[in-house]
Amino acid sequence: MTTIVERLSSSLGHDLVLTGTAIVEDDAHDESLTAAWHAPDVVVVPESAAQVADVVRIARELRAPLTARGSGTGLCGACVPRRGGILLSFRRMSSILEIDTENQVAVVQPGVTLQQLDEETARHGLIYPVFPGESSASLGGNVATNAGGMRAIKYGVTRNQVLGLQAVLGTGEVIRTGGKFVKATTGYDLTQLIIGSEGTLAIVTEAILKLYPRTPHAATIMAPFRTLQEVTAAVPKIVSSGLAPMIVEYIDQMTMRAITAASGLDLGVPDTIEEAAQAYLVLVLEELDRTRLDENVERMGSLINDLGSLDVYVLPPHAASSLIQARERAFFTAKAAGANEIIDTVVPRAQIPAFLSRVFEIAMQTQSPIFGCGHVGDGNVHLSVFQPDPEKLHDTLSSVFEAGVAMGGAISGEHGIGTEKRSYFLELEDPAKLALMRRIKAAFDPDGILNPGVLLDPDGAVAGRN
Ligand SMILES: Cc1cc2nc3c(=O)[nH]c(=O)nc-3n(C[C@H](O)[C@H](O)[C@H](O)COP(=O)(O)OP(=O)(O)OC[C@H]3O[C@@H](n4cnc5c(N)ncnc54)[C@H](O)[C@@H]3O)c2cc1C
């Protein structure tokens, strides 16, 4: 370790290389409920891509694992430092380099947070539309996890917004991909390969992001339904209605009770309806024009009514934003209630009723209570699993993931694989695809120094350090 610290300090200067008490506790973990914390041996806080490249070259020479860390809001252990390795933190690379209003793009350093970008784009009447539940997340982390969130149903996920990247490969080479344009048919799409690669292919040092006009008018509709099946069966009809909702979420009864209680929110639902409602649909519509919004709310309301809701509420603005915030905090509410794991399986949206039926069978069989909510418009459900026995928890998750994959879905819709879902991923993924992924990894990172043990094999080329 001394050699690593000495080499880093002589290359970057002592101020940018942190050890001992200079390392904060936060750097030892992310928000995963299961990943073991591990305090980093050394943290580097680079100020430029050139310095990141120097760190990569030193890590490569010394065969030291290198883990990039954004804000540590990840949910699968992917930024927890490896033993004997280096943690690369982007808190000093957190500038918005440009808001280009003519090309409608933002150019950002990786440590910029979603909150920071939202405040800046608002000044220009623009918006970066990816809103995962945690606005302290960094753009570097968002790119590396292909972050999604509630608005994905209308705008897509991070990979639909990133036009180009600057990135440092595991060889120390610095590349630029894409640019301030929406299309290119000029070789392999390296931007898309790096997005969602969880820090295992390259370190992102800059991103060019698409911006959109900020829509001034929005309305939030909440509809209680008698059963969860009715809610989920209604979703494909709502999505194909042509009314282009920005948010389509479901929240089951337990979760709604827990999140409203946790945030002291009274939505004014009469007791009789509250008792009968097994699940809720929450929709947000937005428009540039107020009259058009009112018309669409009217149409959406009658469609939901026809689909069998117990009632339809158009929430006043304060209640609407409080409910969305409470939904964003659902993870912390479930954690406080003692959930042992929270998963985010995705299936085709029309398969959600069948998927959730199977999930509840599994919950009964394994005696693991499962509750949830989720971005149901894009088929992504977030399930809180209560099962303290690690073996039973593993069996429960295995069965749920297997059911999702068998229905044409994937283990994770947005949180990623990290270290915590790796065993399920390696078990359920097509071996030919895994072999190709390993070859891609070797091309980007020949010595396996970038986040070994995340996504693919624990050893990589940095043997014995995990
Ligand atoms: C309450 C809550 C709600 C959430 N809701 C959502 C949601 O709705 N949708 C969603 O998608 N996610 C959600 N998340 C998960 C999390 O916010 C996202 O995964 C986010 O993208 C992580 O960003 P971060 O900066 O915290 O990354 P970190 O947790 O620091 O790191 C995540 C991964 O990115 C890599 N990484 C970080 N920076 C770089 C870089 N510069 N270059 C290369 N790799 C890098 C790390 O190595 C790691 O693999 C939620 C989390 C919480 C706590």
The ligand as a Gaussian input file, in Angstrom:
#p B3LYP/6-31G(d) Opt

LIG

0 1
 C      -33.560000       6.664000      -2.429000
 C      -32.944000       6.195000      -3.709000
 C      -33.718000       6.152000      -4.852000
 C      -33.162000       5.737000      -6.053000
 N      -33.959000       5.718000      -7.166000
 C      -33.426000       5.368000      -8.343000
 C      -34.230000       5.374000      -9.521000
 O      -35.409000       5.681000      -9.483000
 N      -33.626000       5.018000     -10.673000
 C      -32.310000       4.671000     -10.753000
 O      -31.820000       4.387000     -11.839000
 N      -31.544000       4.631000      -9.648000
 C      -32.062000       4.974000      -8.463000
 N      -31.275000       4.945000      -7.343000
 C      -29.889000       4.444000      -7.440000
 C      -28.789000       5.507000      -7.638000
 O      -29.218000       6.794000      -7.283000
 C      -28.309000       5.472000      -9.084000
 O      -27.752000       4.212000      -9.358000
 C      -27.269000       6.543000      -9.413000
 O      -27.055000       6.546000     -10.803000
 C      -25.933000       6.341000      -8.707000
 O      -25.172000       7.520000      -8.849000
 P      -23.984000       7.826000      -7.831000
 O      -23.324000       9.078000      -8.247000
 O      -24.473000       7.791000      -6.450000
 O      -23.032000       6.592000      -8.154000
 P      -22.230000       5.657000      -7.151000
 O      -23.158000       4.935000      -6.251000
 O      -21.139000       6.433000      -6.526000
 O      -21.600000       4.613000      -8.176000
 C      -22.431000       3.777000      -8.942000
 C      -21.593000       3.095000     -10.019000
 O      -21.082000       4.071000     -10.917000
 C      -19.653000       3.948000     -11.023000
 N      -19.142000       5.298000     -11.263000
 C      -19.373000       6.418000     -10.532000
 N      -18.777000       7.465000     -11.112000
 C      -18.145000       6.997000     -12.232000
 C      -17.346000       7.590000     -13.234000
 N      -17.067000       8.891000     -13.248000
 N      -16.863000       6.792000     -14.209000
 C      -17.128000       5.463000     -14.232000
 N      -17.875000       4.853000     -13.302000
 C      -18.381000       5.615000     -12.316000
 C      -19.230000       3.316000      -9.712000
 O      -17.994000       2.667000      -9.824000
 C      -20.381000       2.345000      -9.500000
 O      -20.182000       1.231000     -10.323000
 C      -31.802000       5.356000      -6.114000
 C      -31.016000       5.390000      -4.965000
 C      -31.574000       5.801000      -3.762000
 C      -30.704000       5.852000      -2.546000

